[in-house]
Amino acid sequence: MAGHPFFYEVRNEFYKDSQGVILVYDVGLRESFDALDSWLTEMKQEMGSQANMENIIFIVCANKVDLTKRRVVDESEGRLWAESRGFHYFETSAQSGEGINEMFQAFFSSITDMCENGGKRPTPEVNVGFTKEQADTIRRIRNSKDSWDMLGVKPGATREEVNKAYRKLAVLLHPDKCVAPGSEDAFKAVVNARTSLLKNINVLGMKGTICKSVTVMVICSKDNARTKGLCLHQHWNKYN
C-alpha cells in the first residue's frame, strides 16, 4: 500500500481481516525507518484491538541494502526494532533481488502455520533472547546527544555517580550477557563515554589544585602580594 498520507482513505480499507503485513523502509532514508512506529499506530487504530494485531504475521524489510554508500540505518538497528516486537527481519534489495525470495518464503510459510494453528500466530514466532529493557537502552544510547546523556547522568556529576551509572549499563549490555542486536556497539560506546567523563573530571580537578597553589604562593610573596594574589584568585575562580 502507498505510504503517503494522501492514500490513507484508500489503504485503510485493507486493514480489516489482514493476515500478514510487510513493513518496508529505505536504509538510506532515516525518516523512512522512523515512520515504522507511526505505521504500527495507524494499524492499531484501524484494527480496533491488540488481539487483532497479535494474530498477524509481520515482516520487516530493510530495503536498498545494495546502496551501501548511502546507508544510514545499519542492520543491528533495524533488526533490534523488528525482533524486539517479535517480527521477522530481512535485509533486501528490490534492485538486485537480494533477500527477496527468502523473505516471501518465510512470510507465506508463517501465514500457513498460523492458519493451521486456528488463525493464531504461533508462539514464540521469533526467539528474541533479550529483554525490552535491553532493547530500549540500546536505542537510547544510539540517540544520546553526549556522554552525559549516554550514561544517564547530569553534567557535572561526580566520579562516583559516573561509575555507578556505568556499572548499571555494563551489567545490562555486556556482550557476554546480552544478545540484542547492537549490544556490542552500545557497550563500547558506554565504555568510551565513561572514559571521556572521568578524564574530564580529572582535568577539572587538576586545574583547581594548580590554581589554588599558585594563588597561595603569590599572596605570600613580597612584591605587590595583595594585587597579584587578587588577580590570580579571580583567575582561579573561573575554574571553580
Contacts in CASP RR format, 6 or more apart in sequence:
PFRMAT RR
TARGET T0000
AUTHOR 0000-0000-0000
METHOD contacts of the structure
MODEL  1
MAGHPFFYEVRNEFYKDSQGVILVYDVGLRESFDALDSWLTEMKQEMGSQ
ANMENIIFIVCANKVDLTKRRVVDESEGRLWAESRGFHYFETSAQSGEGI
NEMFQAFFSSITDMCENGGKRPTPEVNVGFTKEQADTIRRIRNSKDSWDM
LGVKPGATREEVNKAYRKLAVLLHPDKCVAPGSEDAFKAVVNARTSLLKN
INVLGMKGTICKSVTVMVICSKDNARTKGLCLHQHWNKYN
1 7 0 8 1.000
1 10 0 8 1.000
1 11 0 8 1.000
1 14 0 8 1.000
2 10 0 8 1.000
2 11 0 8 1.000
3 11 0 8 1.000
8 42 0 8 1.000
12 42 0 8 1.000
12 46 0 8 1.000
15 43 0 8 1.000
15 46 0 8 1.000
15 47 0 8 1.000
16 46 0 8 1.000
16 47 0 8 1.000
18 47 0 8 1.000
18 56 0 8 1.000
19 55 0 8 1.000
19 56 0 8 1.000
19 57 0 8 1.000
19 111 0 8 1.000
19 114 0 8 1.000
19 115 0 8 1.000
19 119 0 8 1.000
20 56 0 8 1.000
20 57 0 8 1.000
20 58 0 8 1.000
20 59 0 8 1.000
20 107 0 8 1.000
20 111 0 8 1.000
21 43 0 8 1.000
21 56 0 8 1.000
21 57 0 8 1.000
21 58 0 8 1.000
21 59 0 8 1.000
22 59 0 8 1.000
22 61 0 8 1.000
22 103 0 8 1.000
22 107 0 8 1.000
23 36 0 8 1.000
23 39 0 8 1.000
23 58 0 8 1.000
23 59 0 8 1.000
23 60 0 8 1.000
23 61 0 8 1.000
23 87 0 8 1.000
24 61 0 8 1.000
24 63 0 8 1.000
24 92 0 8 1.000
25 32 0 8 1.000
25 33 0 8 1.000
25 35 0 8 1.000
25 36 0 8 1.000
25 60 0 8 1.000
25 61 0 8 1.000
25 62 0 8 1.000
25 63 0 8 1.000
25 73 0 8 1.000
26 32 0 8 1.000
26 33 0 8 1.000
26 63 0 8 1.000
26 64 0 8 1.000
27 33 0 8 1.000
27 62 0 8 1.000
27 63 0 8 1.000
27 64 0 8 1.000
27 65 0 8 1.000
27 67 0 8 1.000
27 71 0 8 1.000
27 72 0 8 1.000
27 73 0 8 1.000
28 64 0 8 1.000
28 67 0 8 1.000
28 70 0 8 1.000
28 71 0 8 1.000
28 72 0 8 1.000
28 73 0 8 1.000
29 72 0 8 1.000
30 72 0 8 1.000
30 73 0 8 1.000
33 73 0 8 1.000
33 77 0 8 1.000
33 78 0 8 1.000
33 81 0 8 1.000
36 60 0 8 1.000
36 81 0 8 1.000
40 53 0 8 1.000
43 53 0 8 1.000
44 50 0 8 1.000
44 53 0 8 1.000
47 53 0 8 1.000
54 121 0 8 1.000
55 114 0 8 1.000
55 119 0 8 1.000
55 120 0 8 1.000
55 121 0 8 1.000
56 121 0 8 1.000
57 88 0 8 1.000
57 107 0 8 1.000
57 110 0 8 1.000
57 111 0 8 1.000
57 114 0 8 1.000
57 121 0 8 1.000
57 125 0 8 1.000
58 82 0 8 1.000
58 85 0 8 1.000
58 86 0 8 1.000
58 87 0 8 1.000
58 88 0 8 1.000
59 87 0 8 1.000
59 88 0 8 1.000
59 89 0 8 1.000
59 90 0 8 1.000
59 103 0 8 1.000
59 106 0 8 1.000
59 107 0 8 1.000
60 78 0 8 1.000
60 81 0 8 1.000
60 82 0 8 1.000
60 87 0 8 1.000
60 88 0 8 1.000
60 89 0 8 1.000
60 90 0 8 1.000
61 90 0 8 1.000
61 92 0 8 1.000
61 103 0 8 1.000
62 73 0 8 1.000
62 75 0 8 1.000
62 78 0 8 1.000
62 89 0 8 1.000
62 90 0 8 1.000
62 91 0 8 1.000
62 92 0 8 1.000
63 92 0 8 1.000
63 93 0 8 1.000
63 94 0 8 1.000
64 93 0 8 1.000
64 94 0 8 1.000
64 95 0 8 1.000
65 71 0 8 1.000
65 91 0 8 1.000
65 92 0 8 1.000
65 93 0 8 1.000
65 98 0 8 1.000
66 93 0 8 1.000
66 95 0 8 1.000
66 96 0 8 1.000
66 98 0 8 1.000
75 91 0 8 1.000
75 181 0 8 1.000
76 181 0 8 1.000
76 182 0 8 1.000
76 185 0 8 1.000
77 142 0 8 1.000
77 181 0 8 1.000
77 182 0 8 1.000
78 89 0 8 1.000
78 181 0 8 1.000
79 89 0 8 1.000
79 181 0 8 1.000
80 135 0 8 1.000
80 138 0 8 1.000
80 139 0 8 1.000
80 180 0 8 1.000
80 181 0 8 1.000
80 182 0 8 1.000
82 88 0 8 1.000
82 89 0 8 1.000
83 89 0 8 1.000
83 126 0 8 1.000
83 128 0 8 1.000
83 181 0 8 1.000
84 128 0 8 1.000
84 130 0 8 1.000
84 132 0 8 1.000
84 135 0 8 1.000
84 180 0 8 1.000
86 124 0 8 1.000
86 125 0 8 1.000
86 126 0 8 1.000
86 128 0 8 1.000
87 125 0 8 1.000
87 126 0 8 1.000
88 103 0 8 1.000
88 106 0 8 1.000
88 107 0 8 1.000
88 110 0 8 1.000
88 125 0 8 1.000
88 126 0 8 1.000
90 99 0 8 1.000
90 102 0 8 1.000
90 103 0 8 1.000
90 106 0 8 1.000
91 98 0 8 1.000
91 99 0 8 1.000
92 98 0 8 1.000
92 99 0 8 1.000
92 100 0 8 1.000
92 103 0 8 1.000
93 99 0 8 1.000
93 100 0 8 1.000
94 100 0 8 1.000
110 121 0 8 1.000
110 122 0 8 1.000
110 125 0 8 1.000
113 122 0 8 1.000
114 120 0 8 1.000
114 121 0 8 1.000
114 122 0 8 1.000
129 179 0 8 1.000
129 180 0 8 1.000
130 178 0 8 1.000
130 179 0 8 1.000
130 180 0 8 1.000
130 183 0 8 1.000
133 172 0 8 1.000
134 172 0 8 1.000
134 173 0 8 1.000
134 178 0 8 1.000
134 180 0 8 1.000
134 183 0 8 1.000
135 180 0 8 1.000
137 169 0 8 1.000
137 172 0 8 1.000
137 173 0 8 1.000
137 186 0 8 1.000
138 173 0 8 1.000
138 180 0 8 1.000
138 181 0 8 1.000
138 182 0 8 1.000
138 183 0 8 1.000
138 186 0 8 1.000
141 150 0 8 1.000
141 169 0 8 1.000
141 186 0 8 1.000
141 189 0 8 1.000
141 190 0 8 1.000
142 186 0 8 1.000
144 150 0 8 1.000
147 192 0 8 1.000
147 193 0 8 1.000
147 194 0 8 1.000
147 196 0 8 1.000
147 197 0 8 1.000
148 154 0 8 1.000
148 155 0 8 1.000
148 156 0 8 1.000
148 157 0 8 1.000
148 197 0 8 1.000
150 189 0 8 1.000
150 190 0 8 1.000
150 193 0 8 1.000
151 162 0 8 1.000
151 165 0 8 1.000
151 166 0 8 1.000
151 169 0 8 1.000
151 190 0 8 1.000
151 193 0 8 1.000
151 194 0 8 1.000
151 197 0 8 1.000
152 165 0 8 1.000
153 161 0 8 1.000
153 162 0 8 1.000
153 165 0 8 1.000
153 197 0 8 1.000
157 165 0 8 1.000
157 197 0 8 1.000
158 201 0 8 1.000
159 198 0 8 1.000
159 201 0 8 1.000
162 194 0 8 1.000
162 197 0 8 1.000
162 198 0 8 1.000
162 201 0 8 1.000
163 194 0 8 1.000
163 198 0 8 1.000
166 190 0 8 1.000
166 191 0 8 1.000
166 193 0 8 1.000
166 194 0 8 1.000
169 187 0 8 1.000
169 190 0 8 1.000
170 187 0 8 1.000
170 190 0 8 1.000
170 191 0 8 1.000
171 177 0 8 1.000
172 178 0 8 1.000
173 183 0 8 1.000
173 186 0 8 1.000
173 187 0 8 1.000
173 190 0 8 1.000
174 187 0 8 1.000
175 183 0 8 1.000
175 184 0 8 1.000
175 187 0 8 1.000
178 187 0 8 1.000
204 239 0 8 1.000
207 239 0 8 1.000
208 236 0 8 1.000
208 239 0 8 1.000
208 240 0 8 1.000
211 232 0 8 1.000
211 235 0 8 1.000
211 236 0 8 1.000
211 239 0 8 1.000
211 240 0 8 1.000
212 236 0 8 1.000
214 232 0 8 1.000
214 236 0 8 1.000
215 229 0 8 1.000
215 232 0 8 1.000
215 233 0 8 1.000
215 236 0 8 1.000
218 225 0 8 1.000
218 228 0 8 1.000
218 229 0 8 1.000
218 232 0 8 1.000
219 225 0 8 1.000
219 226 0 8 1.000
219 228 0 8 1.000
219 229 0 8 1.000
221 228 0 8 1.000
END
